[in-house]
Amino acid sequence: MHKISITIITLNEAEHIADAINSASWADEVIVVDSGSTDKTVEISQDLGATVSHRSWTGYVDQKNYAARLASYDWIFSLDADERISEALATEAREALENAPMQHGYRMPRVTFHLGKWIRTTDFYPDYQLRLYDRRSGRWEGRYVHESVKIDGPMGYLKNELQHYSFQDLQDQIDRINHYTTLAAKQMYESGKRARLIDIFQPNAAFIRNYLLRRGFLDGKVGLYISAIQAYTVGLKFLKLWELQNQRSANLPTQHPPGTHA
């Protein structure tokens, strides 16, 4: 059986870290890479037996790859502090690696607990995540948002869910959306994407996709709220992209015909 290292990157996660580490107790080691917590994150992690490393923040991708390099074993399960590994998922992960696995990594569905219930509709679900992987064949890649593990080789799927406790409350969700859309717009702009007039329909499309096509209506008022907030997120992202491109255009130097001077 292959041994598994669980890696967690943290910054002021005292509220979540104990539950995350406890859900990882089945693994062969737990590594926490902390980037300067001022709460009890480090103390709690050490008390629960995790190996803690201190490293200044260099971005999600870099931190997660660094954590993987610290691991004693090649098979990595990358866990966020606000996530939990259920007993069923732990058992399934172990069984997948009992013999020499044909896969180099495994995706698993992630379910989010929000507004008092598990959400299995809208864009929130199944939200497949590649978190169990052989570091000899994979590494984290990405820029500002949507970082993910890229695998050189075949991938498999696990059926049990990774549990996600993403938002403390609605204000926390709004704050995170504001942060995310700023980074997303920057990433879109730097990759060459530009906002177009037709993009004014993107929020409408997002609402229809979430509420109707992905069955948000089955979750009642919660599904309606999530569908609306997903539409808001998409609209805000494109508005910030539009703002970026107009700011950059305004800062471009005036072009003069050859042979003339300003």
N, C-alpha and C positions, 0 to 999 in steps of 0.2 A: 504493500500500500504506500502511495506517495504521501509524504508529510505536507502539511499546509501551513503557511504563514498568513495571518490576517493583518492587514495594514490599515491604519486609520490616521488621517491628518486632522489636526485640531487647532482651534483658536477660540478660547473662552467657551468651551463646551461642557462646563461642569454640570449643567442641567441634563445632558444627554449621555455623557461618556460612560457612566457606570452601566447603564442598560445595554449600551453597545458592546462593551467589553464582556459583560456577563453572557450576552448572546453568542459571543465568540469563544467561550470557554472550552468548547469541544476541539478547537484547533490545537496545533502543536506549539504555536507561539503567537503572541499578539504584540505588534509593534505600533507605537504611537509616535508620530512626528509632530511636535508642537511648535508653533511659530510665535511664541511669546505670550501665552495666556496669562492674564492677571487675576484670574479666578482660581478655583481649586482643581482645574482640569488635570494638571500634572500630578498633584498629590493623589487624587482619586485613582488615576491610571496606575501609578506605582503601587498603591495599596492593593489593587486588584491583580497585581502580578504582571502587568504589561511592561515591556521594555520601552522606555521613553527616550527619544532623541530630540534635541533642540536645534532648530534651524530657522533662520529668518525667512519670511515669506517671499517666495520667488514665483508664485503662480500655481494654479491647481495642477497643471500637467507636470511641472518640474518637481513639485512636492511629492506627488504620487509616485513618480518614477524613482525619486530618491528613497522613498519608503520601501519600494520593491527591492532596491539595491541593498538595503540593510538586512533584508530577510535572510534567515538561515537556510530556507528551502526554496526550491524553484517554483513550486505551485503557490500562487498568490491569490488570496481572496481580499479584494479591495473593498473596504466598508466605510461608509460615511458615518460620522458621529450620530446623526439623526436616523440611522437605519438599524434594523434588528434582523438577525438571522434566526428564523424559527427552527424548532427541533426537526421538523420535517425537511426543511431545506438543508440543514446541516447533515442529516442522514443521507439525503440524496447526493450531496456533494461528495461525501465520503465514499459512497457506493460507486460514484462515477470514476473515482480514482483508485478503486480497489486493485484493479489490474492495470497493466500498461495501457493508458487511454489512447484511443485512436484520434481523439480531438486535442487541439492545442488550447482551447478555451471554451467556456460555457456561458451562454446567455441565460438569464432567468427573468421572469416577470416581476415587476415591482408594483406593489399596491400601497397607495398613500392613505393615511388616516387624516381626515380633514373635516372640520365642522361636526365632530362627533360620530363619524362613521367611516368605514372603509369604502373608498371610491373605486368602483370597477366599471366605470363608464367614462365618457369624454376622452380627451387626449391624455388624461391622467393614467389610463390603463389600456393595454398591459405594460407599457413603458419598459420594454425589454432592456436589460442592462447586462453588459459583458463584464462580470466582476471576478470570475474564477478563471485564471489563465496561467499558462506556463511562461514565466518571464524570459525564458530562452527563445521564445517565439513571438512575444508580444510586448508592447510598451504603450504608455499613454501618449496620445497626440491631441493636438487642438491648439486654439489660440486663447480667446477670451471666454467663450461659452461653448457648451456642447463637447467638452473634452470626453474622449473615449479611448478604450484600448483597441489598438490595431494589431491583428493577429496574422502572422505569416504561417498559414496552415488551416486545416479544417476546424470548424466550430460545431459544438453541439448545443442542445437546449436542456435546461432543467425545468421541471413543471411546477415546482413549489415556489412560493412567492417570497421575495425580499420585502420586508416591511419598512415603510417609510413614514416617519413622523416629521413632516416637512415644516409646517407652520405652527407657531405658538397661538396665533390669533389672526384676525383679519388685517390688523395694522401691520403685523409682521409680514404677511403675504404682500401687502401693498408696497412695503419698503423693499422687499426682495425683488418684486417686479420692476420697480424703478431702477434698482441696481442692475438687474439682468438686461433690461432693455437698453440701457446706456452702453453696456458692453457688446450686446448683440448688434446694435446700430454701428458701432465702431468697427466690429468685425466685418459686417456687410460692406461698409464703405471701403475698407482697406482691401477687400477682395474684389472690388470693382463694381459692386451692385449699386444702383441708384434708384431712388424713389421715382415712381411714375404716376401719372394722373390716375391710371386704372387701379393703383394700389389703395385708393380710397374705399374700394370694395372688399379689401382684405379682411377687415373686422367682421363684416357681414358674413363672409364665407366661413370665417372661423367659428362664428356663433352657430351657423347652420350645421357645420361639420360636428361640433361638439354636442349640440342639443338634440339634433335629429339623427344624423348618420352614426354617431357614436353613442347614441341612446342616453344622453344626459337626462332626458325627461323621466327615465326610470328612477332617478334619485330625487324626484320631487323638487322642492325649493332649493335644496343643495345643488342638484344638477343644473338648475336654472342659473344659480349664482355662479357656479364654476364656468358654465358656458359663456356667461356675460363677462367674467373676468378674463377668460381666455381671449375673447374678442378685444377687450380693452388692452391686453398685453400686446397683441398683434398691432393694433392701431398705434399704440405708444411707440413701439419699435420703429414703425415706418415714419412716424412724425419726427423721431429723433434722427433717423437717417436723412430725411428731408432737411432738417435743421443743419446737420453736419455738412451736407453738400452745398448748402447755400452759404454757410460760414466760410467754407474753403473757397468758393467762387468769389466771394466778396474780398478775400485776401489775396487773390491772384494779381500779379503785377499787370498794369495796362500794357497791351501789345501795341507797338508802333510800327508803321511801315518801314522797310529797309531804307537806310539813308536819312531817316528823320530822327529827331531827338525830342525827349520829353520837355 
